[in-house]
Amino acid sequence: MAKITLFTTGCPRCSVLKKKMDMKNIVYDVTNDTNVARNAGFTTAPLLFVDDTVMDFEDAVKWVNAYAN
């Protein structure tokens, strides 16, 4: 099973991604530590970390939409 972490600041896009993940019953951790995003080279939120892959909002939505329960 993949290790999935959502980096969120509570912004509207963060809420959309969280809701999509909840609807698919995806199990994930949540962090709002800004150092996580900065260390990954990003300055926006949300970010989705799936194992060693980091996705911005658009890629994360595509990943969630393709996720099979």
N, C-alpha and C positions, 0 to 999 in steps of 0.2 A: 504494500500500500504506500502511496506517495505521501511525503511530508508536505503539507500545504499550510502556508501562512499568509494571511491577508494583512497588508500594511494599510492602515486607514487613519485619516485625520477627522473622520466624521462628516466629510463633505457630501454633497448630493450624489456624486458619482460613486463614492465609497458605499453609500447606502444602497444604490442600485446593484452594485456588484455583490454586496452581502446578501441582499434579497434573492438574487438569482442563484447564488450558491446554496442558500437555505432551501429554496424551492427544489433543488436537485439533491437535497440531503447530503451535500458534500461536507465531510468532517474537516475542520480547519481550525488553526489557532489564529488569534488576532493580536496585532501589536500596533501601537501608535508611537513607538520610539522613532523620532525623526532621524536618528543616527543610522537606522536600518536602511532607509531610503538613500540617505546621503552616501553611505558606504557602498551601496549598489550602483551609485552613479546617477541617481534619479533626483529630480527636484519637484516631482508631482505625485499626487496620490489619486487613486489607490494603486498599489502594486500587489501582484500576486506572485508568491514564491512557491513553485512546485518543484520539490527536490532542489536541484541546482539551477533551475530555469527561473528567470525573473521576467514577469510580463507587466506591461503598462495596462491601462484600463481597456483599450481596444482589443489587445491580444488576450487579455484575461476574459473578456466577455465571449470572444470566439471560443476559447478553451472551455469555458463553462457551458456554452451552448452545445458543444460537441461531446461533453462529458456524458458517459453512459452510466446510469445508476447500477 
